[in-house]
């Protein structure tokens, strides 16, 4: 099944915790600290794979979590870093942050790798905290939490040639005749609801053709799933505008041509400048010759016209040979979804912490930096508690809480950590 958009949750691995340990050897009663560091947590990595054409694998599994790093041990043994979790996605997939809409990655080449969630670094063992004033530190760090976020995956097909036109003009019949693609074909509108890709072979040359579901008037505003269909045309190098030249649907072929071109232009001005061949189809039906003459007169020399009958095969050979002549001359598309161009940049510095007082008098501290310190705090020893208190004091947390009116016994929440305020300390 074809799925071109989905939402998933990713959680990179937490770092391993550092160890508190001391040398215990015969004749060395006061051995120094030898607690090792924790290992790095695994990253979440996307890799573009040209063999994939759909995001269907992410429809049935939406949560992905990488492994955490191993904890440090005594005798200066550091924890092993975790393996990255590698997820393969189709070439042409854009990865967005679901909350902010920021583009995190645009995978346009086979084998391209992008880290979308970084694993946490390992916590330091107590061997790292030895100093002139503390020869036997009982301080360590817990592993840093890995990044977690909801992601939107959006696939935009990459094809050399894209078929555009009103519903039921013969796009699916054409791609079924020139490639091995087997789209659903029937004599009613919107038979094709998802794009179809086919590989077309012409002598020693080949190219990828995309059958885009029919576009209707107002598609650029989203009418008739317009946005769902139009975005798949953005990355096709050459457009074939298929027109029902027989007027069998009761529409004027000239008016059809203008409406589709207007929808392309309104959706993306760049699409209006994309190379286009006009392909009047259904030449085997009555009134086709008269309407073809009208179309030639209307378009003059602005477009190349290749009349065909997809049903009988008339004109297909000439069309395909012209396509392989044009494609080498068509410059590659400059992809605009560059993360660097769309990255959100904040001019002001991010707050180190924020304080919210709940109705029950609990003080809740939030902020990326302070929550990271709380998650990595080692509170099993007096040294560890004192170090965390010094960090909060240096950040200005204590003064800020006093300004908000905190009293002895009040609860303070920082992430998953719950503390009780006591004047002079927690």
Secondary structure, DSSP 8 states (H G I E B T S, - for coil): ----EEEEEEE----------B--BTTBTT--B----------EEEEEETT----THHHH--EEE-------BTTTB-------EEEEEETTEEEEETTT--EEEEE-STT-EEEEE--------GGGG--SS-SS-----------EEEEEEEE---EEEEEE-STTSSHHHHHHHHSS------SSTT---S-EEEEEEETTEEEEEEE-----TTGGGTGGGHHHHHTTTTTEEEEEEEEETT-TTSS-HHHHHHHHHHHHHHH-HHHHTS-EEEEEE-TTSTTHHHHHHHHHHHHTTSSEE---BTTTTBTHHHHHHHHHHHHTTS--------HHHH----SS---S-EEEE-TTS-EEEE-HHHHHHHHH---SSHHHHHHHHHHHHHHTHHHHHHHTT--TT-EEEETTEEEE-BTTB-
